[in-house]
Amino acid sequence: MTRAGTTSTADAQMTRLCAELEGLTAACLAAEDVYAPVLAQVHATHRAGARNLVHYVAFRRRDLCRLQVDLAHLGLSSLGRAEAHVLDTLGAVIGVLRCLNGVADAGPASSVRVRAPDLARHATRLLGPMGPDRATRVMVTLPSEAADDPTLVDDLVRAGMDVARINCAHDTPDAWQRMATHVRVAATDHGRTCQIAMDLGGPKLRTGPLPPGPPVVRVAPRRDARGVAVTAARVWLHEGAATDSSPEGATTIPVVPATALRHCREGDQIELLDARGARRRLLITEVRPSGGGVLAETFKTTYFETGLSLDIPRAGGITAAIGELPLTETALVLHRGDHLVVTRSQETATTDAGALRVSCSLPEVLDHAEVGHRVWFDDGKIGGRIVGVTPDELTVQIDDARPGGSRLRGEKGINLPDTELPIPALTSQDIADLAIAVTLADIIDVSFVRTPADVEQIQHHLALLHSQHLGIVLKIETVAGFEQLPEILLTAMRSERVGIMIARGDLAVETGYERMAEVQEEIMWLCEAARIPVIWATQVLDQLARTGRPSRAEVTDAARAARAECIMLNKGPHIVTAISTLLDIDHRMRSHQHKKQSLLRRLRAWDPDPARLPG
């Protein structure tokens, strides 16, 4: 082909690409016209972001992969970072194509110029200011101990907690008040801000109660790899009611009557037949007269049960026995192929003619579930599908369980990803909790948001409480919430302070773990287009917070999470270490990545070593 022919082909390609981009621009502007009534209701501070969100949704309704390849071959932007400013990106590329094609008017095709997004401003308004040299904020779920331990809260604030999350599904209003007070005091003492987010429980679907098991406590020695007992089991036998003086590592067992232990001595042996009828001896190793008990050891596994007789030397003829022990928690053991009946009745779980039965906390779901719908229990640990529906029962065939069977306990979550549940995001309990939360919080977290109507509900109740100034964080944890996210965002943007939490626990169960990585990315992109801050939640550095040692996978997850405006950590004994580690990861990643954009800071890892240079 001649040079003139090559030039003609290139000109034709640029003309085609320009036409495609102009078509995309027209689609964006047409969508803005369609959504004009909705955009008019958006708060003034979100108008530009709402328009850009509408443009982005229209922009992503087409497959742009081939267009991206063609633009990249010309050395132009491949539109992969258009989220924050869709029309400006399209206009800039069109302008360059026109210039390369010799068109006199090389300006953007559209006269609409959207101001550069100020996502950081919206994040600061909702979540508070961010510390220096940081790319994200840290939210921490406060444990129950925070109500009575101001030092713990002070440690969290000092370590870098920016938002304290109080879960209204746990503890009491008095405890919430004490937690909030400790946060305010600690923030003042350290000269920084720390927002308080009150998390409403929402309509969580759970299994009903199971019948309690017998009052039995098992103690066992520690054994080596061969099964030989190497460390004795320690038992604290005390007089009657529970005591705070129990030695560390000892299992507490009450003994009645209270006088039965008062004349024991070190070296004495207590004999009993345990709950299985096995003869056991306990060697007394320590006597604490002032503590009202004795410490004993055994190298045999022993099952203690309320009422078991004890042969105690020096008891003076008194008949001693084990006192009241707590009832044990039971579980239904489910295998693949089993049928589990979920009932409307709030009766406890039973086994009836071979069918396992359990109630549920929201019996109205039975009105909407259908045969073939999927059901997941206990955060996706057990799965099945509905094979039978009656007005009062669902029959679920278990398809996903461990080879040896999975244990399902009471108060465990139930997810029905295929079932449309017309249940509002705010329960009557949430509305009652909200009246207290508005007196303590800076932010209200709303669980299980599915529709724009759920957003309108929280906005309405905040208005009734004269608390429209509070921030609203909408937790996306269902398929319905994800699929309606553009409309949910546009409704939320009627309020000044709004954000989205990617609640990855329930969301992963609902969407399927295989799709979770894709879904969380799409939520991030959509929120960036809307210029709405994102909180990345669920199991971030969870193993580190619980055990003090992170897994490799969760460190990588934390690095990806640093693209969000805030990251939520859950409670755990090593939570302060988890905060420090997260901030260290954030500090390292902030110079490598911003949202989807890779930042090319100077790399020193491969600088040449003069000693190894040739010659």
C-alpha positions as CSV (number, residue, x, y, z in Angstrom):
1,M,0.0,0.0,0.0
2,T,1.3,3.5,-0.9
3,R,2.0,6.1,1.8
4,A,-1.1,8.0,0.6
5,G,-3.1,4.8,1.0
6,T,-1.8,4.3,4.5
7,T,-2.6,7.8,5.4
8,S,-6.1,7.5,4.0
9,T,-6.7,4.3,6.0
10,A,-5.5,6.0,9.2
11,D,-7.7,9.0,8.5
12,A,-10.7,6.7,8.1
13,Q,-9.9,4.9,11.3
14,M,-9.7,8.2,13.3
15,T,-12.9,9.4,11.7
16,R,-14.7,6.2,12.7
17,L,-13.3,6.4,16.3
18,C,-14.3,10.0,16.5
19,A,-17.9,9.1,15.4
20,E,-18.1,6.3,18.0
21,L,-16.9,8.7,20.8
22,E,-19.4,11.3,19.7
23,G,-22.1,8.7,19.8
24,L,-21.1,7.9,23.4
25,T,-21.2,11.6,24.2
26,A,-24.7,11.9,22.7
27,A,-25.9,8.9,24.7
28,C,-24.6,10.4,28.0
29,L,-26.4,13.8,27.3
30,A,-29.6,12.0,26.3
31,A,-29.5,10.1,29.6
32,E,-29.0,13.4,31.5
33,D,-32.2,14.7,29.8
34,V,-34.1,11.6,30.8
35,Y,-33.0,11.9,34.4
36,A,-33.5,15.7,34.6
37,P,-36.4,15.4,37.1
38,V,-34.4,13.1,39.4
39,L,-31.3,15.3,39.1
40,A,-33.3,18.4,40.1
41,Q,-34.0,16.8,43.5
42,V,-30.3,16.1,44.3
43,H,-28.6,18.3,46.9
44,A,-26.7,21.2,45.4
45,T,-23.3,19.8,46.6
46,H,-23.9,16.5,44.6
47,R,-25.4,17.9,41.4
48,A,-22.2,17.6,39.4
49,G,-21.5,14.1,40.7
50,A,-25.1,13.0,40.0
51,R,-24.9,14.2,36.4
52,N,-21.6,12.3,36.0
53,L,-23.1,9.2,37.5
54,V,-25.9,9.3,34.9
55,H,-23.3,9.8,32.2
56,Y,-21.2,6.9,33.5
57,V,-24.1,4.5,33.6
58,A,-25.0,5.4,30.0
59,F,-21.3,5.1,29.0
60,R,-21.0,1.6,30.5
61,R,-24.1,0.2,28.8
62,R,-21.9,-0.5,25.7
63,D,-19.0,-2.9,25.3
64,L,-16.1,-0.7,24.8
65,C,-13.3,-3.3,24.6
66,R,-12.6,-3.0,20.9
67,L,-12.8,0.8,21.0
68,Q,-10.2,0.8,23.8
69,V,-7.8,-1.4,21.8
70,D,-8.1,0.9,18.8
71,L,-7.5,4.1,20.9
72,A,-4.5,2.5,22.6
73,H,-2.9,1.6,19.3
74,L,-2.9,5.3,18.5
75,G,-1.3,6.1,21.8
76,L,-4.5,7.8,23.1
77,S,-6.4,7.4,26.3
78,S,-8.3,4.0,26.4
79,L,-11.0,5.5,28.6
80,G,-10.1,3.2,31.4
81,R,-10.0,6.1,33.9
82,A,-13.2,7.9,32.8
83,E,-15.2,7.3,36.0
84,A,-14.6,10.6,37.7
85,H,-15.2,12.8,34.6
86,V,-16.9,11.0,31.7
87,L,-17.8,13.9,29.4
88,D,-14.4,15.6,29.9
89,T,-12.6,12.4,29.1
90,L,-14.6,11.7,25.9
91,G,-14.3,15.3,24.8
92,A,-10.5,15.4,25.3
93,V,-10.0,12.2,23.2
94,I,-12.3,13.5,20.5
95,G,-10.3,16.8,20.4
96,V,-7.0,14.9,20.0
97,L,-8.5,12.7,17.2
98,R,-9.8,15.8,15.4
99,C,-6.4,17.4,15.6
100,L,-4.6,14.3,14.3
101,N,-7.1,14.2,11.5
102,G,-6.5,17.8,10.5
103,V,-9.9,19.1,11.6
104,A,-9.6,22.9,12.3
105,D,-11.9,22.8,15.3
106,A,-9.9,20.6,17.6
107,G,-11.8,21.4,20.8
108,P,-14.0,19.0,22.7
109,A,-17.1,17.8,20.9
110,S,-19.3,18.7,23.9
111,S,-19.6,22.2,25.3
112,V,-20.6,20.6,28.6
113,R,-17.7,20.9,31.0
114,V,-18.1,19.1,34.3
115,R,-15.9,20.5,37.1
116,A,-13.2,18.0,38.2
117,P,-14.6,15.8,41.0
118,D,-14.0,16.6,44.5
119,L,-14.5,13.2,46.1
120,A,-12.1,14.1,48.8
121,R,-14.3,17.0,49.9
122,H,-17.3,14.7,50.2
123,A,-15.3,12.1,52.1
124,T,-14.1,14.8,54.6
125,R,-17.6,16.1,55.1
126,L,-18.9,12.6,55.9
127,L,-16.0,10.8,57.6
128,G,-13.9,13.7,58.9
129,P,-10.4,14.9,58.0
130,M,-7.7,12.5,57.0
131,G,-4.3,12.5,58.7
132,P,-1.1,13.5,56.8
133,D,0.5,10.9,54.5
134,R,-2.6,8.8,54.4
135,A,-4.8,7.8,51.5
136,T,-7.7,6.4,53.5
137,R,-9.4,6.4,56.9
138,V,-9.9,3.7,59.4
139,M,-13.2,2.7,60.9
140,V,-13.2,0.2,63.9
141,T,-16.1,-1.7,65.3
142,L,-16.0,-1.1,69.1
143,P,-16.2,-4.3,71.2
144,S,-18.6,-4.5,74.2
145,E,-15.6,-3.9,76.5
146,A,-15.2,-0.3,75.1
147,A,-18.2,0.7,77.2
148,D,-16.3,0.2,80.5
149,D,-12.7,0.5,79.3
150,P,-11.8,4.1,78.3
151,T,-8.2,3.1,78.0
152,L,-9.0,0.6,75.2
153,V,-10.8,3.4,73.3
154,D,-7.9,5.8,73.9
155,D,-5.5,3.2,72.5
156,L,-7.7,2.9,69.3
157,V,-7.8,6.7,68.8
158,R,-4.1,7.1,69.4
159,A,-3.4,4.2,66.9
160,G,-5.3,6.0,64.2
161,M,-9.0,5.2,64.4
162,D,-10.9,7.9,62.4
163,V,-14.5,6.5,62.8
164,A,-15.8,4.4,65.8
165,R,-18.6,2.1,64.8
166,I,-21.1,1.2,67.5
167,N,-23.3,-1.8,66.5
168,C,-26.9,-1.3,67.7
169,A,-27.5,-5.0,67.3
170,H,-25.4,-5.5,70.4
171,D,-25.2,-4.1,73.9
172,T,-27.6,-1.5,75.4
173,P,-28.3,2.2,74.9
174,D,-26.4,2.9,78.2
175,A,-23.4,1.0,76.9
176,W,-23.6,3.0,73.6
177,Q,-23.7,6.2,75.6
178,R,-20.5,5.2,77.5
179,M,-18.7,4.2,74.3
180,A,-19.6,7.5,72.6
181,T,-18.4,9.4,75.6
182,H,-15.0,7.6,75.7
183,V,-14.5,8.3,72.0
184,R,-15.2,12.0,72.3
185,V,-12.9,12.3,75.3
186,A,-10.1,10.3,73.6
187,A,-10.4,12.4,70.4
188,T,-10.2,15.6,72.4
189,D,-7.2,14.4,74.4
190,H,-5.3,13.6,71.2
191,G,-6.3,16.7,69.5
192,R,-8.0,15.0,66.6
193,T,-11.5,14.2,65.3
194,C,-13.1,10.8,65.5
195,Q,-16.5,10.3,64.0
196,I,-19.1,8.0,65.6
197,A,-21.1,5.8,63.4
198,M,-24.2,4.0,64.8
199,D,-25.0,0.9,62.9
200,L,-28.7,-0.1,62.8
201,G,-29.2,-3.8,62.8
202,G,-31.8,-4.0,60.0
203,P,-34.0,-6.9,59.0
204,K,-31.5,-9.6,59.4
205,L,-32.9,-13.0,58.6
206,R,-31.7,-15.6,61.1
207,T,-32.4,-19.1,62.2
208,G,-34.6,-19.4,65.3
209,P,-33.7,-20.8,68.7
210,L,-32.6,-24.4,69.1
211,P,-33.5,-26.5,72.2
212,P,-30.6,-26.3,74.7
213,G,-28.5,-29.3,75.4
214,P,-27.9,-30.9,78.8
215,P,-25.9,-29.0,81.5
216,V,-22.6,-30.7,80.8
217,V,-19.1,-29.4,80.9
218,R,-16.2,-31.3,79.3
219,V,-12.6,-30.9,80.5
220,A,-9.6,-32.6,78.9
221,P,-5.8,-32.7,79.2
222,R,-3.6,-31.5,76.5
223,R,-2.2,-34.4,74.5
224,D,0.8,-34.9,72.2
225,A,0.8,-36.2,68.7
226,R,0.5,-39.8,70.0
227,G,-2.5,-39.0,72.1
228,V,-0.6,-39.2,75.4
229,A,-1.7,-36.7,78.0
230,V,1.2,-34.3,78.7
231,T,-0.6,-31.4,80.6
232,A,-3.3,-32.0,83.1
233,A,-6.7,-30.5,82.8
234,R,-7.3,-27.9,85.6
235,V,-10.6,-27.6,87.4
236,W,-11.6,-24.8,89.8
237,L,-14.1,-26.3,92.2
238,H,-15.8,-23.4,94.0
239,E,-18.6,-23.0,96.6
240,G,-21.9,-22.3,94.8
241,A,-22.2,-19.2,92.6
242,A,-19.6,-18.3,90.0
243,T,-16.5,-16.4,91.2
244,D,-14.1,-13.9,89.8
245,S,-11.2,-15.6,91.5
246,S,-10.9,-18.6,89.1
247,P,-7.3,-19.4,88.3
248,E,-6.3,-18.7,84.7
249,G,-6.7,-21.7,82.4
250,A,-9.0,-23.6,84.8
251,T,-12.5,-24.7,84.1
252,T,-15.0,-23.4,86.7
253,I,-17.3,-26.0,88.3
254,P,-19.6,-25.2,91.2
255,V,-20.0,-27.5,94.2
256,V,-22.9,-27.7,96.6
257,P,-23.3,-27.4,99.5
258,A,-20.9,-24.5,100.1
259,T,-19.4,-26.2,103.2
260,A,-18.3,-29.4,101.2
261,L,-14.8,-28.0,100.2
262,R,-13.8,-26.1,103.4
263,H,-11.7,-28.9,105.0
264,C,-9.9,-30.1,101.9
265,R,-6.1,-30.2,101.8
266,E,-3.5,-30.3,99.0
267,G,-2.9,-33.9,97.9
268,D,-6.5,-35.0,98.6
269,Q,-8.3,-36.8,95.8
270,I,-12.0,-36.3,94.9
271,E,-13.7,-39.3,93.2
272,L,-16.7,-39.3,91.0
273,L,-18.5,-41.1,88.2
274,D,-18.7,-38.6,85.3
275,A,-21.7,-38.1,83.0
276,R,-20.7,-41.1,80.9
277,G,-20.3,-43.4,84.0
278,A,-16.5,-43.3,83.8
279,R,-14.7,-43.4,87.2
280,R,-12.5,-40.3,87.6
281,R,-10.2,-38.9,90.3
282,L,-9.3,-35.2,90.8
283,L,-6.1,-34.4,92.6
284,I,-6.3,-31.2,94.7
285,T,-3.2,-29.1,94.0
286,E,-4.1,-25.9,95.7
287,V,-6.5,-24.8,98.5
288,R,-7.8,-21.2,98.7
289,P,-9.9,-20.8,101.8
290,S,-10.4,-17.1,101.3
291,G,-11.4,-17.7,97.6
292,G,-14.0,-20.3,98.5
293,G,-12.6,-23.1,96.5
294,V,-9.9,-25.6,95.5
295,L,-7.8,-26.2,92.3
296,A,-7.7,-29.8,91.1
297,E,-6.1,-31.6,88.2
298,T,-6.8,-34.7,86.1
299,F,-5.1,-36.4,83.2
300,K,-8.4,-38.1,82.2
301,T,-11.1,-36.5,80.0
302,T,-14.0,-35.8,82.3
303,Y,-17.6,-34.8,81.7
304,F,-19.2,-32.9,84.6
305,E,-23.0,-32.7,84.8
306,T,-25.3,-30.9,87.2
307,G,-26.2,-33.1,90.1
308,L,-23.3,-35.6,89.8
309,S,-22.2,-36.9,93.3
310,L,-18.7,-36.2,94.5
311,D,-16.8,-38.2,97.1
312,I,-14.9,-35.5,98.9
313,P,-12.6,-36.5,101.8
314,R,-12.9,-34.5,105.0
315,A,-16.4,-33.4,103.9
316,G,-17.7,-34.5,107.3
317,G,-20.3,-36.9,106.0
318,I,-21.9,-34.2,103.8
319,T,-23.1,-35.5,100.4
320,A,-21.5,-33.1,97.8
321,A,-22.6,-32.7,94.2
322,I,-21.9,-30.6,91.1
323,G,-24.0,-27.4,91.2
324,E,-25.9,-25.7,88.4
325,L,-24.0,-25.8,85.1
326,P,-25.1,-23.8,82.1
327,L,-27.1,-25.6,79.4
328,T,-25.0,-26.5,76.4
329,E,-25.6,-24.9,73.0
330,T,-26.9,-27.4,70.4
331,A,-26.8,-27.6,66.6
332,L,-28.5,-29.3,63.7
333,V,-26.0,-31.5,61.8
334,L,-26.8,-31.2,58.1
335,H,-25.4,-33.4,55.4
336,R,-25.7,-33.2,51.6
337,G,-29.1,-34.6,50.6
338,D,-30.8,-33.8,53.9
339,H,-34.1,-31.9,54.0
340,L,-34.3,-28.9,56.4
341,V,-37.8,-27.6,57.1
342,V,-37.9,-23.8,57.8
343,T,-41.1,-23.0,59.6
344,R,-43.2,-19.9,60.1
345,S,-43.8,-21.0,63.7
346,Q,-41.3,-19.7,66.3
347,E,-41.1,-23.0,68.0
348,T,-37.6,-24.3,68.7
349,A,-35.9,-26.6,66.2
350,T,-36.9,-30.3,66.3
351,T,-36.4,-33.6,64.5
352,D,-39.7,-34.8,63.2
353,A,-40.0,-38.1,61.4
354,G,-36.5,-37.6,60.0
355,A,-36.9,-34.0,58.9
356,L,-34.8,-31.4,60.6
357,R,-36.8,-28.3,61.5
358,V,-35.9,-24.7,62.4
359,S,-37.8,-21.5,62.6
360,C,-36.7,-18.1,61.2
361,S,-36.7,-14.6,62.5
362,L,-38.7,-13.1,59.6
363,P,-41.5,-15.5,58.8
364,E,-42.9,-13.2,56.1
365,V,-40.2,-14.5,53.8
366,L,-42.2,-17.6,53.4
367,D,-44.8,-15.6,51.4
368,H,-42.2,-14.8,48.7
369,A,-39.9,-17.8,48.4
370,E,-40.4,-20.2,45.5
371,V,-39.3,-23.7,44.6
372,G,-35.8,-23.6,43.0
373,H,-34.6,-20.5,44.9
374,R,-31.2,-20.8,46.6
375,V,-30.8,-20.6,50.4
376,W,-27.6,-20.1,52.3
377,F,-27.1,-20.5,56.0
378,D,-24.4,-19.2,58.4
379,D,-22.5,-16.8,56.1
380,G,-22.6,-19.3,53.2
381,K,-21.2,-22.3,55.1
382,I,-24.3,-24.4,54.3
383,G,-26.3,-24.1,51.1
384,G,-29.3,-25.6,49.4
385,R,-32.3,-25.0,47.3
386,I,-36.0,-24.9,48.0
387,V,-37.8,-28.0,46.9
388,G,-41.2,-27.5,48.7
389,V,-43.3,-24.5,49.7
390,T,-46.5,-24.4,51.9
391,P,-48.0,-21.4,53.6
392,D,-46.2,-22.3,56.8
393,E,-43.0,-24.1,55.7
394,L,-40.2,-24.2,53.3
395,T,-38.4,-27.4,52.6
396,V,-34.7,-26.9,51.7
397,Q,-32.6,-29.7,50.2
398,I,-29.0,-29.3,51.4
399,D,-26.6,-29.4,48.5
400,D,-23.5,-27.8,50.0
401,A,-22.1,-29.0,53.4
402,R,-18.9,-30.5,54.7
403,P,-18.3,-34.1,53.9
404,G,-18.8,-35.1,57.5
405,G,-21.8,-32.8,58.0
406,S,-22.0,-29.1,58.9
407,R,-23.4,-27.8,62.2
408,L,-26.2,-25.2,62.0
409,R,-26.9,-23.3,65.3
410,G,-29.5,-20.8,66.3
411,E,-29.2,-17.1,65.5
412,K,-27.2,-17.8,62.3
413,G,-27.8,-15.8,59.1
414,I,-30.1,-17.0,56.3
415,N,-29.6,-15.6,52.8
416,L,-32.1,-16.0,49.9
417,P,-30.4,-14.4,46.9
418,D,-33.1,-15.3,44.4
419,T,-36.0,-14.2,46.5
420,E,-37.4,-10.7,46.3
421,L,-38.2,-9.7,49.8
422,P,-40.4,-6.6,50.1
423,I,-39.1,-5.9,53.6
424,P,-38.1,-2.3,54.6
425,A,-34.6,-1.6,55.6
426,L,-35.7,-0.1,59.0
427,T,-37.5,-2.4,61.4
428,S,-39.5,-1.1,64.4
429,Q,-36.5,-1.9,66.5
430,D,-34.3,0.2,64.2
431,I,-36.6,3.1,64.4
432,A,-36.5,3.0,68.2
433,D,-32.7,2.7,68.2
434,L,-32.5,5.6,65.7
435,A,-34.1,8.0,68.3
436,I,-31.2,7.2,70.6
437,A,-28.5,7.1,67.9
438,V,-29.2,10.6,66.7
439,T,-28.2,11.9,70.1
440,L,-24.8,10.2,70.0
441,A,-23.8,9.8,66.4
442,D,-22.2,11.7,63.5
443,I,-23.2,9.0,61.0
444,I,-26.1,6.5,60.7
445,D,-25.3,3.2,59.0
446,V,-28.3,1.6,57.4
447,S,-28.2,-2.2,56.9
448,F,-29.7,-4.3,54.0
449,V,-30.5,-1.4,51.7
450,R,-32.3,-2.9,48.7
451,T,-34.3,-0.1,47.0
452,P,-34.5,3.7,46.8
453,A,-37.5,3.5,49.0
454,D,-35.2,2.2,51.8
455,V,-33.2,5.4,51.4
456,E,-36.3,7.6,51.5
457,Q,-37.3,5.8,54.7
458,I,-34.1,6.7,56.6
459,Q,-34.2,10.3,55.2
460,H,-37.9,10.6,56.4
461,H,-37.1,9.4,59.9
462,L,-34.1,11.6,60.3
463,A,-36.2,14.6,59.2
464,L,-38.8,13.7,61.9
465,L,-36.0,13.7,64.4
466,H,-34.6,17.0,63.1
467,S,-31.3,15.2,62.3
468,Q,-30.9,15.7,58.5
469,H,-27.4,17.0,59.3
470,L,-26.2,13.5,60.2
471,G,-24.3,11.5,57.6
472,I,-25.9,8.4,56.1
473,V,-24.0,5.3,55.1
474,L,-25.9,2.8,53.1
475,K,-24.7,-0.8,53.4
476,I,-24.8,-2.7,50.2
477,E,-25.1,-6.4,51.1
478,T,-27.8,-7.9,48.8
479,V,-28.1,-8.6,45.1
480,A,-31.1,-6.3,45.0
481,G,-29.1,-3.4,46.5
482,F,-26.3,-3.9,44.1
483,E,-28.6,-4.1,41.0
484,Q,-30.4,-0.9,42.0
485,L,-27.3,1.0,43.2
486,P,-27.5,3.8,40.6
487,E,-31.1,4.7,41.7
488,I,-30.1,4.2,45.4
489,L,-27.2,6.7,44.9
490,L,-29.3,9.3,43.2
491,T,-31.9,9.1,46.0
492,A,-29.2,9.2,48.7
493,M,-27.7,12.3,47.1
494,R,-30.7,14.3,48.1
495,S,-28.9,14.4,51.5
496,E,-25.7,16.4,51.9
497,R,-23.6,13.8,53.7
498,V,-23.8,10.3,52.2
499,G,-21.6,7.3,51.7
500,I,-21.7,3.6,50.7
501,M,-20.4,0.6,52.6
502,I,-19.4,-2.5,50.7
503,A,-20.6,-5.0,53.3
504,R,-18.8,-7.9,51.8
505,G,-20.0,-10.6,54.2
506,D,-23.6,-11.0,53.2
507,L,-22.9,-9.6,49.7
508,A,-20.4,-12.4,49.0
509,V,-23.0,-15.0,50.1
510,E,-25.7,-13.4,48.0
511,T,-23.7,-12.9,44.8
512,G,-21.5,-16.0,45.1
513,Y,-17.9,-15.9,46.1
514,E,-16.8,-16.3,42.5
515,R,-18.5,-13.0,41.6
516,M,-17.6,-11.0,44.7
517,A,-14.3,-9.6,43.4
518,E,-16.1,-8.3,40.3
519,V,-19.0,-6.8,42.2
520,Q,-16.9,-4.9,44.7
521,E,-14.9,-3.4,41.9
522,E,-18.1,-2.3,40.1
523,I,-19.4,-0.7,43.3
524,M,-16.1,1.2,43.6
525,W,-16.4,2.5,40.0
526,L,-20.0,3.6,40.3
527,C,-19.4,5.4,43.5
528,E,-16.3,7.2,42.1
529,A,-18.5,8.3,39.2
530,A,-21.0,9.7,41.7
531,R,-18.1,11.2,43.8
532,I,-19.5,9.4,46.8
533,P,-17.1,8.0,49.4
534,V,-16.8,4.2,49.9
535,I,-16.2,2.2,53.1
536,W,-14.6,-1.2,52.4
537,A,-15.8,-3.6,55.1
538,T,-15.7,-7.2,56.3
539,Q,-12.8,-9.3,57.4
540,V,-10.1,-6.8,56.5
541,L,-7.0,-8.0,58.4
542,D,-9.4,-10.1,60.4
543,Q,-6.9,-12.9,61.3
544,L,-4.4,-10.3,62.4
545,A,-7.0,-8.7,64.7
546,R,-7.9,-12.0,66.2
547,T,-4.6,-13.8,66.4
548,G,-1.8,-11.2,66.0
549,R,-0.6,-12.8,62.7
550,P,-2.0,-11.8,59.3
551,S,-2.5,-14.2,56.4
552,R,-0.8,-13.3,53.1
553,A,-4.2,-13.1,51.4
554,E,-5.6,-10.6,53.8
555,V,-2.5,-8.3,53.4
556,T,-3.1,-8.3,49.7
557,D,-6.8,-7.6,50.3
558,A,-5.9,-4.7,52.6
559,A,-3.7,-3.2,49.9
560,R,-6.6,-3.2,47.4
561,A,-8.9,-1.8,50.1
562,A,-6.6,1.3,50.3
563,R,-8.4,2.6,47.2
564,A,-11.5,3.2,49.3
565,E,-12.0,6.4,51.3
566,C,-12.4,4.4,54.5
567,I,-11.6,0.8,55.6
568,M,-13.5,-1.0,58.4
569,L,-11.7,-3.3,60.8
570,N,-13.6,-5.6,63.1
571,K,-12.9,-6.1,66.8
572,G,-10.3,-8.5,68.1
573,P,-7.6,-8.7,70.9
574,H,-5.0,-7.4,68.5
575,I,-7.0,-4.6,66.9
576,V,-4.4,-1.9,67.8
577,T,-1.8,-3.9,65.9
578,A,-4.2,-4.3,63.0
579,I,-4.7,-0.5,62.8
580,S,-1.0,0.1,62.7
581,T,-0.5,-2.5,60.1
582,L,-3.3,-1.2,57.9
583,L,-1.9,2.3,58.1
584,D,1.6,1.0,57.1
585,I,0.1,-0.8,54.1
586,D,-1.8,2.4,53.2
587,H,1.3,4.5,53.4
588,R,3.2,2.2,51.1
589,M,0.4,1.9,48.5
590,R,-0.6,5.6,48.3
591,S,2.3,6.3,46.0
592,H,1.6,3.3,43.8
593,Q,-2.2,3.4,43.3
594,H,-5.1,5.9,43.3
595,K,-8.4,4.3,42.5
596,K,-7.8,2.5,39.2
597,Q,-4.8,4.6,38.3
598,S,-1.3,3.2,38.7
599,L,1.1,5.9,39.9
600,L,4.6,5.5,38.5
601,R,6.8,6.8,41.3
602,R,10.5,6.2,41.0
603,L,11.4,2.6,41.8
604,R,14.8,2.1,43.5
605,A,14.6,-1.7,43.9
606,W,16.4,-2.3,40.7
607,D,18.9,0.5,40.7
608,P,22.2,-0.8,39.1
609,D,24.9,-1.9,41.4
610,P,28.2,-0.3,40.2
611,A,30.1,-3.4,41.2
612,R,28.1,-5.5,38.8
613,L,28.2,-3.1,35.8
614,P,29.9,-4.4,32.7
615,G,33.5,-3.3,32.1
